[in-house]
Amino acid sequence: MDEFITSDKIIPKNNFETKDEIRRKSKELRNLIDINIITKNSDIIQEKVLNHSWFEQSKTVFVYVSTGSEVRTSNIIRMALKKGKNVCVPRVIPGIKMEAVPISNIEKDLQLGFYNIMEPKPCLLPIKEEKIDLVIVPGLAFDRRGFRLGYGGGYYDKYLPLLSSTCKTIGVAFHSQIFEALPVDEHDKAVMMVITDREIIAYFGT
């Protein structure tokens, strides 16, 4: 499977016509990535995020808690806490919305939640969207315009438009998750940048 990880020709970029087809195939292929490569490439991606000026300048960071074959985020969370930043992670209210909830300890403040993903304990209260400076966004696929394909719940599509105009949004993905162009609906919101283990793809004015 190393060939899959290192070659953008393995995924036929535009051969899937619907979002569901792309979602299914992207998840299937990502789950085949060797755990050692996930760890290695996640470390590369996280280091790029941590060294970026958007992270350095941010005061309040909203970052997902990684699970399964997703790009790991634990280094970002720990370093943000170490630097004294306000760190928020998602809590999903099933079928309704996603909240950004501040945490101070990645081990003590989380419990198993919706979709079997670690999320903030119920006693912790969410933060207002306008207070967030930087969002680290997950996805099954991203394209070179900044559009993403998530798991189908629509939580980030609903949340991203609520952010302030000055908030920065960074999608993180393995190189093999990058498509030239994904199908886009009217409600889809592009991120401002995508960071992979190979490159940084930037777009502004989204």
C-alpha positions as CSV (number, residue, x, y, z in Angstrom):
1,M,0.0,0.0,0.0
2,D,3.0,2.4,0.1
3,E,2.3,3.1,-3.6
4,F,-1.1,4.4,-2.7
5,I,0.3,6.7,-0.1
6,T,3.0,8.2,-2.3
7,S,1.2,8.4,-5.7
8,D,-1.6,10.8,-6.5
9,K,-2.4,8.6,-9.6
10,I,-3.7,5.8,-7.5
11,I,-7.0,7.6,-6.8
12,P,-8.9,8.3,-10.0
13,K,-9.5,11.9,-9.1
14,N,-12.7,12.7,-11.0
15,N,-14.1,9.2,-11.8
16,F,-16.7,9.3,-9.1
17,E,-19.8,11.3,-10.0
18,T,-21.5,11.8,-6.7
19,K,-20.4,12.9,-3.2
20,D,-21.5,9.5,-1.8
21,E,-19.3,7.6,-4.2
22,I,-16.3,9.8,-3.4
23,R,-17.0,9.6,0.3
24,R,-17.2,5.8,0.2
25,K,-14.1,5.3,-1.9
26,S,-12.0,8.0,0.0
27,K,-12.8,6.4,3.3
28,E,-12.1,2.9,2.0
29,L,-8.7,3.9,0.7
30,R,-7.7,6.0,3.7
31,N,-8.5,3.1,6.0
32,L,-6.0,1.0,4.0
33,I,-3.1,3.3,4.9
34,D,-0.5,1.6,7.0
35,I,-0.6,2.8,10.6
36,N,3.1,3.7,10.5
37,I,2.6,5.9,7.5
38,I,-0.4,7.6,9.1
39,T,1.8,8.4,12.1
40,K,4.7,9.6,10.0
41,N,2.7,11.7,7.6
42,S,0.5,13.1,10.4
43,D,3.7,14.3,12.2
44,I,4.8,16.1,9.0
45,I,1.4,17.8,8.7
46,Q,1.1,18.8,12.3
47,E,4.6,20.3,12.2
48,K,3.6,22.4,9.2
49,V,0.6,23.6,11.1
50,L,2.6,24.4,14.3
51,N,5.1,26.4,12.3
52,H,2.6,28.4,10.3
53,S,2.1,32.0,11.2
54,W,-1.7,31.5,11.5
55,F,-1.1,29.1,14.3
56,E,1.5,31.3,15.9
57,Q,-0.7,34.4,15.8
58,S,-3.9,32.6,17.0
59,K,-5.2,32.9,20.5
60,T,-8.2,30.5,20.3
61,V,-7.8,27.4,18.2
62,F,-10.7,25.0,17.3
63,V,-9.2,21.6,16.4
64,Y,-10.9,18.2,15.9
65,V,-9.9,15.2,18.0
66,S,-8.6,12.6,15.5
67,T,-9.8,9.1,15.3
68,G,-9.2,6.0,13.1
69,S,-7.2,6.8,10.0
70,E,-7.7,10.6,10.2
71,V,-4.7,12.9,10.2
72,R,-3.6,12.9,13.9
73,T,-4.1,16.2,15.8
74,S,-2.8,15.3,19.3
75,N,0.5,17.2,18.8
76,I,-1.4,20.3,17.7
77,I,-3.7,20.2,20.7
78,R,-0.8,19.6,23.2
79,M,1.4,22.3,21.8
80,A,-1.4,24.8,21.7
81,L,-2.2,24.1,25.3
82,K,1.5,24.3,26.2
83,K,1.7,27.7,24.5
84,G,-1.2,29.0,26.6
85,K,-3.7,29.2,23.7
86,N,-7.4,28.7,24.3
87,V,-8.0,25.2,22.8
88,C,-11.5,24.1,21.7
89,V,-12.6,20.7,20.4
90,P,-15.9,19.6,18.8
91,R,-18.9,18.4,20.6
92,V,-21.7,17.1,18.4
93,I,-25.4,17.4,19.3
94,P,-26.7,14.6,17.1
95,G,-28.7,15.8,14.1
96,I,-28.6,19.4,15.3
97,K,-25.2,21.1,15.5
98,M,-21.6,21.1,16.5
99,E,-20.1,23.2,19.3
100,A,-16.6,24.3,20.0
101,V,-15.8,23.6,23.7
102,P,-12.7,24.8,25.5
103,I,-10.5,22.2,27.2
104,S,-7.4,22.5,29.4
105,N,-6.3,18.9,29.7
106,I,-6.6,16.4,26.8
107,E,-6.6,13.4,29.1
108,K,-9.1,14.7,31.8
109,D,-11.6,16.8,29.8
110,L,-12.6,14.3,27.2
111,Q,-14.9,11.3,27.1
112,L,-16.3,8.9,24.4
113,G,-19.1,10.6,22.6
114,F,-21.1,10.7,19.3
115,Y,-19.7,8.4,16.6
116,N,-17.4,6.9,19.2
117,I,-15.2,10.0,19.0
118,M,-13.6,11.6,22.1
119,E,-15.4,14.9,22.9
120,P,-15.6,17.3,25.8
121,K,-17.5,16.3,29.0
122,P,-21.0,17.6,29.4
123,C,-19.9,19.9,32.3
124,L,-17.8,22.0,29.9
125,L,-19.5,24.9,28.2
126,P,-19.1,25.9,24.5
127,I,-17.5,29.1,23.3
128,K,-19.0,31.7,21.0
129,E,-18.0,31.2,17.3
130,E,-16.7,34.8,16.9
131,K,-14.0,34.2,19.6
132,I,-12.2,31.6,17.4
133,D,-9.1,32.6,15.5
134,L,-8.2,29.4,13.8
135,V,-10.0,26.2,12.9
136,I,-8.3,22.9,11.9
137,V,-10.8,21.1,9.7
138,P,-11.0,17.4,9.0
139,G,-12.2,15.8,5.8
140,L,-12.4,12.6,3.7
141,A,-11.3,14.6,0.7
142,F,-10.3,18.2,-0.3
143,D,-9.9,19.8,-3.7
144,R,-7.6,22.5,-5.0
145,R,-10.2,25.2,-4.5
146,G,-10.5,24.5,-0.8
147,F,-13.8,22.6,-0.9
148,R,-14.0,19.5,1.3
149,L,-16.0,16.4,1.7
150,G,-16.8,15.2,5.2
151,Y,-18.6,12.2,6.6
152,G,-22.1,13.5,5.5
153,G,-23.4,14.9,8.7
154,G,-23.0,18.5,7.6
155,Y,-21.8,19.8,10.9
156,Y,-18.8,21.7,9.6
157,D,-20.8,23.0,6.7
158,K,-23.2,24.5,9.2
159,Y,-20.5,25.7,11.6
160,L,-17.9,27.4,9.3
161,P,-20.3,30.2,8.1
162,L,-20.8,31.2,11.7
163,L,-17.1,32.1,12.2
164,S,-15.9,35.7,12.2
165,S,-14.6,37.1,8.9
166,T,-11.1,37.2,10.4
167,C,-11.0,33.5,11.5
168,K,-8.6,31.3,9.5
169,T,-9.5,27.8,8.4
170,I,-7.0,25.1,7.6
171,G,-8.0,21.7,6.2
172,V,-5.5,18.9,7.0
173,A,-5.3,15.8,4.8
174,F,-2.9,13.2,3.4
175,H,-1.7,13.9,-0.1
176,S,-3.7,11.0,-1.4
177,Q,-6.9,12.7,-0.2
178,I,-6.5,15.7,-2.6
179,F,-8.8,15.9,-5.7
180,E,-8.6,18.3,-8.5
181,A,-12.3,19.3,-8.1
182,L,-15.1,17.9,-5.9
183,P,-18.8,18.2,-6.6
184,V,-20.0,21.3,-4.8
185,D,-23.4,22.3,-3.5
186,E,-24.6,25.8,-2.7
187,H,-24.2,25.4,1.1
188,D,-20.6,24.1,0.8
189,K,-18.0,26.3,2.4
190,A,-14.3,26.2,1.3
191,V,-11.4,26.3,3.8
192,M,-8.7,28.9,3.3
193,M,-5.8,26.5,3.2
194,V,-5.1,22.8,3.0
195,I,-2.0,21.3,4.5
196,T,-0.8,17.9,3.4
197,D,2.3,15.9,4.0
198,R,3.6,17.1,0.6
199,E,2.4,20.6,0.1
200,I,0.4,23.6,1.3
201,I,-2.4,24.6,-0.9
202,A,-3.7,28.2,-0.2
203,Y,-6.8,30.1,-1.2
204,F,-8.0,33.4,0.1
205,G,-11.3,35.3,-0.1
206,T,-13.4,32.2,0.5
